[in-house]
């Protein structure tokens, strides 16, 4: 880029300099020619006017004409003048001149260059200097005299000044190019430093180390955007490799146990005992089902980082809650309850959100008894931005949906741990499960751009709240069923409660299946 810029600058400077100095040389040539022809015109005019003070009488000889002419003006600058008569005198001005025109060989050469009746321009060398001569042949009517008017101009010196100016221009142009190159190198180097760092980062990036990032310049140009996009690409690649590595590690770790069990059963199998074969078959199928369930859960977590993990669409919130309740109430004989219906539309992946709520409900069943209550509900929560769409279009809302129970509860120091992969609380000892359920719930919510939080206390129960930023609206009139309608403030939401107390928003109770 810099070389191209300098080449264009150099060509431009050379072209402008060559044109300028060619124009100067042409102007010099025209000016010198005009100056050299001027004495001949003045001599002709003087001859037409006649002898001064004589009433216009003609000159009797060339000596008189030339003497009068040379007395009338003095050449200056680079000019010199001389008159000569064949076989007669050579007349010069009384003042010193720059060019010596009176030498015998030069006079003879001038006579050889003359052309009768007109002015001849010739360049010649006199005393090592280039001089342009204007040789005018002069004669008077009525006389046999033949003379020459010679005007000289040292055009060589003036050309030399133009050439000196040309060389000065060339040096100035070279200095300009050098300065422009240094400044351009600094400026372009600074502008393209992110690209250089990007190149270095791409060379240093391997699948073993995807943690390198490119420094993003504090600007809004394409280079800064390229650096941002590259960093985002590395973040996605790093996340993908981490998910892949975690999947391989988790799969190899968790599948080792059921495979060991299957191998042990097969080694102890008595092929001749039909009863032993039948019991072993049932045990092996149970282990294979557990392995299949584990693989499915690991695949869900492995795919959670992909852009197509969720496919959001507009969902009618109340119909979604009714569908969820109908699905989860078959998980176990509990007091199933719908706390609140928010109304409006939620922008989410219905299948993934159903999967998360079913997982939370299954966990609630594991940690409650038949006398306990499990409830679901949803509400709109104010946020700082966004667009709403639903019962109150224009309001900025987050959609919060929860699953609450009155079971054993979870200690505060385990609230973060249970969302980790294979993380289980102390009260989960003896219960079936891989410990991936809550990790899947968290991955689904985060894929929607939301968060999951836990409100729990030992002996009082637990409440898992999924908060999803989504365009939607809340409804203050909550329709629980076709037969019952209740009114509640949008901000009122159920709290944790033991068996003796009810939720803040009373709703219909669905009996055990």
PARODREN-175992 format. One record per residue (C-alpha): x, y, z. Coordinates in steps of 0.001 Angstrom, whole numbers, plus 524288, in hexadecimal, padded with zeros to 5 digits. Layout:
N
XYZ...
This chain:
513
80000800008000080AC78097C803B5812F9805EB7F7CB80768808277EEC7804C28153D7F525812FA8196B7F3BB81379815067E5798078481D2D7E25080D47828C67E9A981A508272F7E28E813E18266C7D53D80BB4832647D87D8175D83A477DD2781FA98362A7D17F814CF8395E7C7EA811E0846927CDD482066849E37CED182349845BF7C0D4817BE84D627BB9881B36859767C38B82976859C57BF7E8264C856C97B15981D20862647B1A4827E786AC97B7BD831AF866DB7AD2A827BB869B57A293824A3876EB7A89583343879F17A99E835618766E79B6882A2687F09796D482E5488A7D79F5883C8688A1479AAA8383E8897E78C7582F618953578E6C83A3A89CD879530843F88999378A6583AC189E5477F958381D8AB1C78691845198B212782D18428E8AF657745F835118B5827757883ABA8C13F77C998456F8C2F87723D83B4F8C2687675B832F78CC7876E5383ED68D53B77057842548D46E761E2834748D84375DEF8349D8E456766BE841418E944760B684C5E8F10D76689848308F7E8773058464F906B7771478472D905F676260838B9905C975F89838A88F74675BF9844848F6DB7531E849B58E94A75065856698E44D755E7861BC8E58074C88868EB8D94E7512E867688CD4E759B5871FE8D2ED762B58691F8DE63765E785D1A8D5C6767A68640C8CBD97704486AB68D66F7787185DED8DD7077AE68571F8D0A977E0E861378CC32787FB860AC8D97178EBF851DC8D8A87905C851A08CD4279A1085A028C42C7A2068574D8B5857A2678563D8AFB77AFED855528A2DC7B70F85975897907AE9E858E289F807A1F9863FF8A49179975863D38ABBE78C7186D758AE857817986D428B46B773C4876F68B1CA7690E878CC8B60D75AF287EC98AD77750AB88C748B23C74E3C88A478BD157580F888D58BFE47666F883578B7A27716B87BE48C07D77A9A878FA8BCC8788C2871D18C3BF793DA87A408CC0979CA78768B8C4137A8B487C0E8B6977AC10873A98AB077A7B58723E89D117ACB18760B896D279FCE8820589AA9797F387D6789B6F789DB8891E8A2A778409892B889795781E4896E289599773C3893818871B7728F886028896F778898833F894AE76F298870388C44763B387E4E88149768A78731288AED76A2C874B688F7175C0A8740A88152757E58672787F4F75F498603D88B41759CA854A188AC17508D852AF896DC747FA8463D89E5F74A61841D9897AD756EB84554894817650F84B898876E7683E84B8788143775E0856D387848778F385BF7871EC7856986ABF871B8786638756A870577909487D5187C367944C887FB87AFB79E6D8821C86E2D7A30D8747E873E07A4E2868438714479CF7863A187DAE796838584187FFD78D5B85AE38899D78274851408919177A808587D8955476DE68517D89FA4765E0856A08A3967587D855F48B285756BE857908BAF274A81854348C90F746A084E078CD5E73A06857538D4B47316D863878CEBB7376F86B558C275734F386E0B8C00F74373869DF8B339749AB869788B2017584E864F68A9247630D85DB98ABD976FA8861048A1257795E8595889F8B7862085DE28952E78F9B8575B88F3179B7385DF0885CF7A4FD852F787BF57A4CD85BCF871817AA8A85C818786F7B7C384DD9879F67B82B84BCF86BB37B48B855318681D7BF5384CB486F607C926840D0867BA7C47C8485085AF07C5D584CD485ECA7D37883EA5861777D6DA83B358543D7D13E8453584D567D9B5840A9854CB7E5B5832DC8507B7E2A7837848426F7E12183E63842DC7EE5583280849067F4B0829E083E8E7EE88832D6833CA7F35F832A5839A480100823D683A9A8002D822C482C547FC2582BF4828508070B8245483011811158177582AE880BCA81CE081D1980C4C8211481E6581A8581453824B981EB680C7081B358166F813BD80FB481C4E8106F81478829EB8023F817B7826D17FF4C80BA781EB08068680324828647FE138089D833357F1A08070882B4D7F4E87F92B827487FA7E7F4C0834507EDA57EDBF837827EEEE7E65382AB87FCE47E2A382E507F8757DE4E83BC67ED6A7D6EB835367F7307CFF682C877FFC67CCC68382E7F3FB7C7EB83FB37EFC17BF16834927FD6E7B97B833CF7FDDB7B71B842767F01B7B19E8437B7EF5E7A2D38443E7E4EE7999E848F27ECF579780855557EC957A614858A47E1157AE988549A7E29A7B88985F837EA067C2C3857AA7E2B57CF0F853EE7E5C07DA8A84B217E6637E8158510B7DB0D7EFF184BA07DEB07FE17848107D6728091484D977CFEC80C55840BF7C416808A9838B17CA86805AE82BAA7CAC17F8D4824397D79C7F4A482A6A7D1ED7F5E68381F7C5D57EE6A833ED7CE807E3DC82DFF7D5C17E27183AEE7C8CE7E18F842517C3887D757838F57D0097CF7783A157CF467CFA9848EE7C1077CB818485B7C4CB7C07783F3C7CF5A7BBF8848AD7C5977BC8A853DE7BC297B3F184C537C7047AA89848997CBF17AA0D856847BE487A77C85B957BC4679CE0851667C9227962C8549C7C649797238631D7B8F3791008612D7BEC978656858D87C9B478395862807C036783C786DD97B72677A8F866B27C22C770F2864027C6E4771D1872087B95977089877EF7B55D7658486EF17C1BE75DC28716C7C08D76011880187B22775D34881CE7B116751E18784E7BC3274AAB87ECB7B3E57467488A607A84874087882F57B194739EC879807B9047340C885027AC2572F5088AC57A8007294D87DD07B5107228087C6D7B42E71D4C88A5F7A69A717C5888347AAD57115A87B9D7B6CA70B47881F47AE7B705AA88D067A38D7013E8840A7A0476F2C5884BA79C026F014876D3796396E2FA87ABC78D186E8E3884E1781046EEAB87E5977D3E6F61688AA378AC06FC4088BB478A5C6FFD187D2E77D1E7066487ED17814E70E4488ABF78E047124188434786A17164B877F777DAE71F2F87FBF7893472521886F3790C97276787A617852272DCE873B67837C736AC87F76791D173AA187EC1790D073CD787022784E4745788722D78C9774D3B87C26797F274E72872B178EC9752F6867EC788CB75D25870E47964A761DC874E179AF1762D3866BC78EAD76A7086309790E97741D86E0579F36775C786A8479B907783085C5D791FB782B78608479CA778992868407A6597880085D1A79CD078E68853A7799057996085CEC7A3DF7A231857D279F557A164849B2797897ACB0843C478C957A37E83FAE78AED79D9484D3177E9F7A5A284F16774DC7AA11844D276C987B4A984B4D75EC07B767847087532A7BE9F84CDC74C0B7B6778571073F377B99985DEE7437C7B98486C32736BF7B4B08725F735197A959868D8743507A5C286B217414D7A50F879E77352179CA58785373CB37936686F8574829792D58791D73F4278F8B8848A738A4784BB87CE1745F077F0B8799874C5977F51887047410277B2188F9C742D476D2188AFA7509976CC9890D274BA87691889E4B74072769F98A81274232777B58AD5B7398B783828AF8E73BAF789EC8A2727382E798498A1E8738127A37E8984173C097B01289F2D739E37BAAD89505737927BCF88869D73DEF7C92A8810C737297CA58873ED73DF57CF7B867C2748107C97585ED0755A67C44C861BB760697C33B857737671A7B64D85A637699A7A87C855A575D9E7A11C85A5876407793B4859B8770557979E86131768DD79F7086B5475FB8793E586D8676BA278B2986F157713B794298799D76480794F1881527625A7863E8809A7700E784618862276D3878DB78916276053786EA8941C766F2779808940D770F977E8989DE0765F6783CF8A65775F467768B8A65976BE87700D8AACE76D01779078B69E75ED6779A08BB01754EE7704E8C0A9746DF76DEA8BCC97426C777D48C6E774AA1782A48C0FD7469378CA68B70874D3278F838A9F87490579BC88A2D874C177A297896397493B7B0718921474E167BC0388A6B74E1B7CAD788ADD7538A7D68A883A575EA07DDC188A3F762D27EBB08872F770447ED5788103778707F8BE87BFF775E07F75186D8F76FFD7EF8A862AE762EB7EFCA85BD8756997E9C38610F74C647E2AD85946740167DD3B85F43735707E1B18684973C667EEA386ADF7443D7F17D85EB474F807FAD6860AE753587F69386E6D7612F7F18087069760147E418876C3767647D7B087A0B75FCF7CB1087A57761A57C3998871875C927B5CE8888975EBA7ADB3894AC75D627A02689A7475BC27A0348A95475A28795418B32A7589E7935C8C1C3762A6788788C28876F64786AC8C9DD7760F792ED8C4B37844E7950F8C0FF78EFE79A988C9E6794007A8158C5E97A1ED7A34B8C3DF79D3B799E78B957795727A38A8B1207A0777A5AD8A7687A5BF797D68A7A879946791188A35F7996179849896497A6C4792A9892DC7A7F57868788AA97A62177A4F892F07A40D7832B89E8B79B1777D688A8E8796FB782538B622797F277A768C2B478956778168C2CC78A94771828B566791AB765C28BAFF78A80759648B7767827675FC18AC98783E075C0389E73789847657E894AA7962D7694A88E0A7974C776D1893F0795EC77D1588695787CA7816F88790789FB78EDB88D6E795A6791088847178C7678ED0879017828F7984A87ED878D197A2A1880517920C7A06187261784517A1C786CC7781A57AE728741A78EE27B44B8709278C997B0AF862467808C7B9728632F7890F7C450868C0783127C2B08763B786DA7BE46883DE782607B44A88DD57822C7B6D389C5D77F107AE8A8A823777A97B2868B4567784B7A7B78BE5E779527A4F78CCCC77B0A797DB8D39476DFB792788D83D765F579CD68D12B7673B799148C2E876D6179E6C8B687769977A7AE8ABBC770A27A7CF89E9E76E177B4178968D7714C7B4EE8880A772797C31488375772467C502874BB773D17D25086E34768FC7D22A8645075FBF7DB8385DAD752DA7D941864A17483B7DF3D86CD77421D7DC3F879E8733C37DB0F87D0A72E357DF1888A2F7225C7D68B887EA727107C8608897D71DF27BDD28847B720B07B12688B7B715CE7A9258853C709167AABD87E00701B27A9E788AE070A2E7B2B78937370FF97C03D8916E718197C77A89BB671EAA7D4A989BD072C5C7D7328A0D37364A7E21F89FD1740EB7DF74895DC74B907E0CB8A01B745C87D68C8A92E74D277C9C38A7E374CD57BD558B021756ED7BBE98BAD075CAE7B0108C15E752EE7AA108CABE7524979DFE8D3227471C7945F8D33673F5E79CA68DCB573F397A8DF8D45573B0E7ABE98C67C740E47B4298BB9873EDE7C2A68BABF7365D7C1118AEA772BFA7B69F8B0BD7291D7AE448A4E47218D7A2248A193726CA795388A6787280B7899C89D9B7267577CA28A45A72F6C771178A33372E1976913896F0
